[in-house]
């Protein structure tokens, strides 16, 4: 068993796309981005392309993708439905912003209003995605406030790195974009370390004894509960999705890879781009920073899903969850 690649790709690609889209919507109206229609077209195509690719990947994870539209009706109670509604709704202001930027002046009133609404909707969509997992109380690794913080911070980081790379490779690098990339990396790194620290120190919410009620009798402790026979002969959905077994050695290695690829390397390369100034070297360093972060975030996402332990695993031999 291993985390589904479709969900890893969805949360990584869509998060980066929404991060870039939000930054474009916020910064273009202030004249901080090139007003060139070609740059606007390329930047928006990259952002929306990542978003669409991520959404299509999430559909591939469903058992009946053709029924996905029905999930949109449950927005009152489901974070998954709210995510879908927010994702669809984001395309409307994003389309207006794209037309206003490409056909009109990027600093115009229409582009400004549409851009800010697009940025807000992108942030709301990422938050809804995070809450899909943070709302699952049976999974202590997810049911904590660090999950939405990390999702939003990683989205901002990958978006800022992509924006810095776009400006660099088009020969329009700016010192502020490298500084933004550095600041976003620091913020995302701090959020991820906080999440890991929380998971390491949080006590298990349940054990096999508390789950079965067999750990104690009226007069005292009976003993440890152990599994004699599995409830059924085949894996169910929860075991496939949230019952992974990740060795401590592999988890430590993946955390090292995440720290290096997602945070340390992008920070160092972005700093190099800032020092190098406008030119081919700066663009290359910024592009490498974005590529390293993409690989690092994939490792972080894999570990995020692999370390999740649903309390249902207590009935399949796990000692605690």
Long-range contacts (C-beta under 8 A, 24 or more apart in sequence): 1-235, 1-239, 1-240, 1-243, 1-244, 1-245, 2-244, 2-306, 3-244, 3-301, 3-302, 3-305, 3-306, 4-61, 4-241, 4-305, 6-57, 6-58, 6-60, 6-61, 7-57, 7-58, 7-61, 7-301, 7-305, 8-298, 8-301, 8-302, 8-305, 9-53, 9-54, 9-57, 9-298, 10-54, 10-55, 10-57, 10-58, 10-61, 11-54, 11-129, 11-151, 11-301, 12-54, 12-158, 12-294, 12-297, 12-298, 12-301, 13-50, 13-51, 13-53, 13-54, 13-57, 14-50, 14-51, 14-53, 14-54, 14-55, 14-58, 14-87, 14-129, 15-54, 15-126, 15-129, 15-151, 15-154, 15-155, 15-158, 15-297, 16-50, 16-155, 16-158, 16-159, 16-162, 16-294, 16-297, 17-46, 17-47, 17-48, 17-49, 17-50, 17-51, 17-52, 17-53, 17-54, 17-159, 18-47, 18-51, 18-90, 18-122, 18-123, 18-125, 18-126, 18-155, 18-159, 19-122, 19-126, 19-154, 19-155, 19-156, 19-157, 19-158, 19-159, 19-160, 19-162, 20-46, 20-47, 20-50, 20-158, 20-159, 20-162, 20-163, 21-47, 21-48, 21-51, 21-90, 21-94, 21-118, 21-119, 21-122, 21-159, 22-118, 22-119, 22-122, 22-123, 22-155, 22-156, 22-159, 23-119, 23-156, 23-159, 23-160, 23-163, 23-180, 24-97, 24-115, 24-118, 24-163, 25-93, 25-94, 25-97, 25-114, 25-115, 25-116, 25-117, 25-118, 25-119, 25-122, 26-115, 26-116, 26-119, 27-163, 28-97, 28-101, 28-106, 28-107, 28-111, 28-115, 29-106, 29-107, 29-108, 29-111, 29-112, 29-115, 29-116, 30-107, 31-106, 31-107, 32-174, 32-176, 33-106, 33-167, 34-167, 34-170, 34-172, 35-105, 35-106, 35-107, 37-101, 37-102, 37-103, 39-166, 39-170, 39-172, 40-98, 40-101, 40-102, 40-106, 41-102, 42-166, 42-170, 43-163, 43-166, 44-94, 44-97, 44-98, 44-101, 44-102, 46-162, 46-166, 47-159, 47-162, 48-91, 48-94, 48-98, 51-87, 51-90, 55-87, 79-128, 79-131, 79-132, 79-135, 80-132, 82-128, 82-131, 83-125, 83-128, 83-129, 83-132, 86-121, 86-124, 86-125, 86-128, 87-125, 89-121, 90-118, 90-121, 90-122, 90-125, 93-117, 93-118, 93-121, 94-118, 94-121, 122-155, 123-152, 126-151, 126-152, 126-155, 127-151, 127-152, 133-308, 136-310, 138-205, 138-310, 138-311, 138-312, 138-321, 139-242, 139-308, 139-309, 139-310, 139-311, 140-199, 140-202, 140-204, 140-205, 140-309, 140-321, 141-199, 141-307, 141-308, 141-309, 142-308, 144-195, 144-198, 144-199, 144-202, 146-191, 146-194, 146-195, 146-198, 147-195, 149-191, 149-194, 149-195, 150-188, 150-191, 150-192, 150-194, 150-195, 153-184, 153-187, 153-188, 153-190, 153-191, 153-192, 154-188, 154-191, 154-192, 154-262, 154-297, 154-300, 156-184, 156-187, 156-188, 157-181, 157-184, 157-185, 157-187, 157-188, 157-266, 157-293, 158-290, 158-293, 158-294, 158-297, 159-184, 160-184, 160-185, 161-185, 161-266, 161-270, 161-286, 161-289, 161-290, 161-293, 162-290, 164-270, 164-273, 164-286, 164-289, 164-290, 165-283, 165-286, 165-287, 165-289, 165-290, 167-286, 168-273, 168-282, 168-283, 168-284, 168-285, 168-286, 168-287, 169-283, 169-286, 169-287, 170-283, 171-278, 171-279, 171-283, 172-278, 173-273, 173-277, 173-278, 173-279, 173-282, 173-283, 173-286, 174-278, 175-274, 175-277, 178-270, 178-271, 178-273, 178-274, 178-282, 178-286, 179-274, 181-266, 181-270, 181-273, 181-286, 181-289, 182-267, 182-270, 182-271, 182-274, 185-263, 185-266, 185-267, 185-270, 185-293, 186-267, 188-262, 188-263, 189-259, 189-262, 189-263, 189-267, 192-258, 192-262, 192-263, 192-300, 196-255, 199-307, 204-320, 204-321, 205-311, 205-321, 206-311, 206-314, 206-320, 206-321, 207-314, 207-319, 207-320, 207-321, 208-314, 208-318, 208-319, 208-320, 211-311, 211-314, 211-315, 212-314, 212-315, 226-317, 227-315, 227-316, 227-317, 230-316, 230-317, 231-315, 231-316, 238-310, 238-312, 238-313, 239-312, 239-313, 239-316, 242-308, 242-309, 242-310, 242-312, 242-313, 243-309, 243-310, 243-312, 243-313, 243-316, 243-318, 244-305, 244-306, 244-307, 244-308, 244-309, 246-303, 246-306, 246-307, 251-303, 251-306, 251-307, 254-299, 254-302, 254-303, 255-303, 257-296, 257-299, 258-296, 258-299, 258-300, 258-303, 260-296, 261-292, 261-293, 261-295, 261-296, 261-299, 262-292, 262-293, 262-295, 262-296, 262-297, 262-299, 262-300, 263-293, 263-296, 265-289, 265-292, 265-293, 265-296, 266-290, 266-292, 266-293, 266-296
